[in-house]
């Protein structure tokens, strides 16, 4: 008796509201059997979508937030109406409205008006934003070895700042990134009566202060590797974070140590680091030491770092003369991000400018150095994204001799010019490829997302490094790849063809290019 109704409900969830369903009882293989025949007919498609608002978002005329909700709406006119997609679209609309200022946003009403005769559905949803929320006092639970300021100084907001979910996510990333804690949970009280000063509760579970990590890995740039990392996040019982890493790769070996001091109350941090590195890439063998200090702003969208490094390096190009160079290199590094998301953006800009110089008298050659990078993201549709990238750099000096290779430029590889081997584009010196004083590269990539988390991409890259601007001759590579969204950024697996080498290469990488 219930079979026909159940079959109708099942096909309706997939957008078929006028199916022909025949149910009969017969025999098969000597058993009494229920036979169900379903002719689903044409699917129901969305005809109209109405998204309305009430609450403070209307009173404040917050057009930007309402536009963000409408742009995030996934079930558009012409799409097949499926119950699962309808539910996902409503959840996404609510989450988008609640992401900034309106933490208690809810669905006030929603209706899907389906007309089986015409095979169409009219969708209507009204969202209630509630009042605007502001961050209130922060309460920290779970501390024993660490002190409360070590947590509070990592907060990207202060009491009275407008609420934004991204700030809570940044706060949580900072907490887990310190390795002070095995887990960290941050909750904002979304009670509308507390909107003016919404309490924030931070619950942490402290991790062991010392830890040894061992790992193996592979990259298409530097091939197989083994790593060992020793961490102590409470040096001198003062929450100093010390990390020492030994990394042995087929083409590069590194021993590095980093000391991070606890974040300051002004939102800045101090880092001391030193690194000894040997590499043999493109027939250029280098052995070098880099040590330095950075004073950096913790803000991820507007990050400024000022500091200095000392480089000393021995380089031996195969078939050419060796060189030993050193430099005292003060620098300023600024990053701006206007993207909709920090890790997997679809819209906005990332810009980076770094300026530094080799100090006269403390460097084997005086020079100036500058790098500019720009990446632009724009959606071409609900499931199609375009990414454009441009980079350029220059070392201003009369010659490259006496300048450490670590401050010159080579390009090619997984995150620069695909289709070419790692750092294979540069200046020919004997049988080796060495760094030049200038470089430029550009990239364009289109991604068609098949599901929520994965898609297919097509791209073209071009770049080169040279000792003179007139010698820059962009090497072009192009190909296709797979993209997967992950918690640490997009995962990329690419097959690229290099026009200059007339060969295919496989590349994979994780995260943003810079």
N, C-alpha and C positions, 0 to 999 in steps of 0.2 A: 504493500500500500504506500510505503514511503519512498520507494525507489525513484519514481518519476520526479517528486519534489526535490530529492537529494541530487539527482542528475541535473535538474534545472539550476539549482543553487551552485553546483560545481562549475558549470559552463558559464554562468553569469559572472562569477569572479574573474573570468578571463575575457569578459567583454561581449559575450553572446547572450542576448536577452530574448531572442525570438527563435529558439531552436525547435526542431521537430524531434520529439523523443517518443520512441516506441518501446514498450515493455511487454514481453510475453513470457510465459512459462512453458518450457518444453523439456525434452529429454536429450541428453548427450552422454554417450558411453554408459548407458544404463542408469544414469542419475537424473533426478529432477533438477533442471537448470533454469535460472532466470537470464534471459537474453535482453540486453539493453542496446538499442540502436539510436545513436545521436547524430543528427544532421545539424551542425551548429548554425549554419546560415552565415550571413554577413556579420562581421563584428560591429559593435556599437562604437562610434567615434565621438570624441569631444567636439561639441559645436561652439560653445561659449564658456568663458571662464571669467568670473567676477570675484575680485579680491577686495574686500572692504576692511576698514579699520575703525576702531573706537578707542577711547582712552587718551592718555597724554600724547601719544604719537600724533594724533590729530590736533589736539590743542596746541602743541608746539610746532605744528606744521613741519614735522621732520620728514621732508620729502626724500632725503637720502636713504633713511632706513626703510621707508615704504617702497622705494625703488629697488632696494636690495632684496626685499621679500619677493617682489614681482619678478625680478630677474632670476631668483633662485627657484621659482615655481617650475616643476618638471613636467607636469601633465598639461600639455598645450593643446590648442584647437587643432584638430586633425589627427591626434593620437588616439590609438585604441584605448577605450576606457576599461581599465582593469582595477579590481578592488585593491590589490596590493600596491599598485602605482598611486592610486588615490590616497591611500593611507600614508605612503612615503612622502607624497607632495605636501600633505597637511603637516606632517611632523617637521619637514624641512622648513616650511614657512614659519612655523612657531619657533623653531630653533634660531632661524635667521633674525627674527624680530627680537628674540630674547638675548641675542649675542651682544648687544650694546644698549646700555641705558635701561632697557625694559626687562629686567630679570624675571618678572612674574607673568610674562606674556602667555596667554592661553587662547584657545579657540572659543569664541563666543557662540558661534553657530556654523554649521556646514550642511550642505545639501547637494546631492547629486540627483538631478531630475532626469530620469531616463525615459525616452520615448521609444518603445520597441517597434512601433509602426514605422518610424523614420530612421531607426538605427542611430539615434543621436543622444547625447547627454549634455545637459547644461549644468555646470559646476558653480556653486556659490559658497564662499567661505568668508566669514567675518572674524577678524582677530581683535582681541582686547589686549592692548599693550600694558594696561595698568599704569601706575605712576613711574616716573623716572627714579632709578636707584642710584645711590651714592655709597661709596665704601665707608664703612664704619670702623670701629676698633677691631684689632686683630688679636685673637687669643691663640696661644700656642700650647698644644698638649703633647706629652711624650718625651720631653727633654730630661736628660739626666747628666750626661757628660758635657753637652754643649750648652751655650748660653742663648737666651732669647734674642739679643741683638744680632747674633749670627744668622738668625732666621729673618728677623724684621728688616735688616739691611738689604736683603735680597728681594724684597717686595717692590714691584715696579709701579706701585701706587701708594698714595698717602690717604689718610682719613679725610673725607670730603671730596675726593676725586670722583668723577662720574664713573659708574660701573661699566666694565667691558669684560666679557668672558675671556678674551684673548689675554688680558692682564693676569687672570688667574692661571691660565695655561702657561704663560711665561714664568710666573712665580713658581709653579710646580716644576718646570724644566730646570730652573735655576737651583731649586732645592735638591733635586735628584742629581743634577750635574756636579754638585759639590762632593758627592760620594759620602757625605756625612750620614745619609739616611738610607735605609733599605727600602723604605716606602714613605710617601708623603701624600696626604689627602687635604684638599682645600675646599671648603664649602662656604658659600654665601647664603645667609638666611634670606629667603625670598618672601618672607611675610610682608605683605603690602603696608602694614602699619609701621614697619621699620625702614621703609624705603629711604628716608632721609639720611639714615646712618645705619646701613645694613651690616650687622656683625659678620666678621669673617673668622672661621675656625680652621686652624691649621693643625692637623694631627700627623705626627711623625713617628717613625720607628727607627731608632738609631742603628746604624750599621757598625760592624767591627771597624776599628780605626785603621787596621793594617790588613792588606790583602795582596795576594799574589795571583796574577792572571797569566795563563799560558794559552797560546793560540796558534793555529795554522791558517793560512789563507792563500789566495791567488788573485792577481790582478793582471789584466792584459797589458798593462804598462810595464810593471816590474816583475811579473811572473810569480813563482812560488815564494812563500815567506813563512817564517816562524817568528813568533814574538813572545817576549816575557815582560810583564809589567809589574812593578812593585809600587804599591800605594800606601802612604801613611797620611791620613787626613787630620791628625791631631798632633803634629810635631810640637814639642815643648809644652804640650797640654794647652796650646794657644790657638787651636783650629787652623794652623798653617797646613796647607795641602801640598804634599811633596809626591811627585810621581817620577819614577825612573823607568825608562823603556829601552829594551834591547830589541832591535828588529833586524833580522837577517833575511834579505831578499836576494834573488839571483843576480840582480843588477845593481843593488844598492844595499848598504849595511849602515845602520844608524844606532848610536848610543846617545840617548837624550835624557835630560833631567829638567823638571819644571817645578817651581815653587810658587804657589798662589797664596797670597795673604787673604784673610777674611775680608769680605766686602765692607767698604766704608759706608757710613751713614749717608753720605752724599750721592750714593749710587755709582761709585767708581771702585775699581779694583786694581791691585798691583800684582804683576807677574814678573818673575825672574826665570830665565831659561838659559840652557847651554846644550850644545849638540855637537857631537863629532860624527862625521859622515864620510863614507867612502862610496864612490859610485864608478861604474864602468858602463857608460851608455853612449852608443853611437861612436865607439872607438875613442872616447874621451874618458880618461881615468882622472878622478879628482879625489883628493883627501883634504878635508877642511874642518875648521872649528868655527862655530857661531855662538856667541854669548850675548845676552842683552837683557833689557828691562822694558816693560810696557806699563803705562798708566792708562787705563781704558775705562770708558763708560760702559756700564752693563746693559744699557738700553739697546734692544735688538733692532729697532727701526731707525734709530739715529745714533749709530755707534761711532765714537771717536776714540782713537788710540794715539798716544804720543809716546815716543820711546827712542831707544838707541840700541845699536848692535855693533859688535866688533867681529869682523870676518877675517880669517887668515886661511889661505888655501894654496895647495900645490896642485897644479894641473899638468897632465901629460897627454897631449893629442898624439895618436899613433901616426908616426911618419912626420912629426913636426917637433919644434923645440918646446921644452917644458917651461913653466912659468910659476913663480911664487908671488902671490899678491896679498895685500891686507888692506882693510878699510875700517875706519870708525864712521858708522853710518847712523846719524840721527834721522828720524822720519816722523811724519804725521800721516795717519791713515783714517779716512772718513768713509763710512758706509751709510747710505740712505735707502730705506725700503718703504714703498707706498703700496705694496701688494696686499691683496685681500687676505692671503694666508702667508705665514712665514715659511712653512716647509714645503707645501705643494700649491703654489700660487697659480691662479688662472688669469688674474688681472692686476695690472700695476707695473711699477718700475723698481729695479734694484740698480743703484749707482754706487761706484766705488772710485775714490781718488786717493792715490798715495804719492807723496812727495818726500824726497830725501836727498842727501848729499854725502859725498866723501869728504871728511874734514881735512883741510890742508895741513900738512905736517904730520898728521896721524894716519894718513892713507898713502899707499904707494903711488896712487895717482888721484888728483883732485877731480871730482865729477859731480854733476847733478843728475838726479834720476826722478822720473815721473811716470805714473801708470794711470790710465783711465779705463774704466769698465762700465758698461751699460747693458742691462737686460730688460726687455720689455715683453710683457705678457698681455695677450688680448684674446678673449673668446670670440670665435667666428660663428658660433652657434651653441646650442645647449651641450653638444657632445664633441665639439671641434675647438681645439685651442691652437693658437699661434704664438711662438716664442721667437724673438729676435734678439741677437746678442752682438755686441761690438766691443773690441778691446784694442788698445794701442799703448805702446810704451816707448820711452826714449831714455838713453843714458847720454848725457851731454858731456863729451870729453873729446880731446883731440885724437885719441886712439883707444882701443879696448885693452891693450897691454897694461898690466898693472892693476886691472880691475877684477876682483874675484868673479868666477863663473856664476856663483850664486846670486850675483847682482846684474848679470847680463841676461839675454833672452834667447831661449830656444822654444819651439812649439811643435805641435803634433802629438796625437794620442787620444785617450778616451774622452777627456773633457775639453779639448781644444779643437784640433783639426782631425776629425775621424777619417779613416782611410789611409793614415800614415802612422809609422811607428813612433813610439814615445820619444819626443825631443829630437826627431829626425830632420826637422826644418830649422836651418840655421846657417852658419858660416862654415864653408869648407876650409879645413886647415890640415894639410897632409891627407891622411885617410880618415880623419875624424870630422864630426860636425860639432862646432863649438858655438858659444853664445855670441850674439851680435848686439849692437848698441840700439837697434830699433826692432820693433815687432808690431804687427797688426793682424787682426783676425776678425772674421764675421761669421755669423751662423743664422740660419733660418730653419725652423722646425714646425711642422704641423702634426698634431696628434688627434686621432679620432678615437674617442673613448667608446669601447664596446660595452663595458659594464661600469659599475661604480668605481672599481679599483684597477682596471687594466685597459690598455688600449694599444693601437698601432700607430707608428710615427713614420714620417718621411722627412728627410733633412738634407741640407746642403751646407757644408763648411768651407771656408777659405782662409788661408793664413800663411804667414812667412815671417822669418826673422833675418836681419841682414845688418851689415856694418854701415851702410849708407841708405838713406831713404830711397834713392833712385835705383837701388839694387833689390828692393822688395818686389817679388814676383809671386803673387798669391797662388799657392797650391790649393787646388779644389778637390774636395771629397764629398761624396753624396751616397745616400743609402736609405735603408729602412730599419725599423727596430720595434721592439716591444717595450711598453711602459707599464709599470706597476706602482701604484701609490702605496707608500709604506709609512710607518710612524717616524722614520728618520729622513723622509724625503723620497722623491721618485727614484725607482730602480729602472735602469736602462740597459737593454741588451741590443746591440746594433750590429748590422753587417754593412760595411762601407767600402766603396770603391774609390781609390786614389787615382786621379787622372794622371798625375806626374809619374807614378810608379806602375800604373796599369795593373794593379793588383787589388784583391779584396782582403779586408781585415775584419776581424771580430773585435768588438769593444763592449765592455760593460762597466758600469759605474753606478754609484748611489749618491743622492743628494743634488744640490744645485751646483752649477759650474763654479760660482764664486760667492 
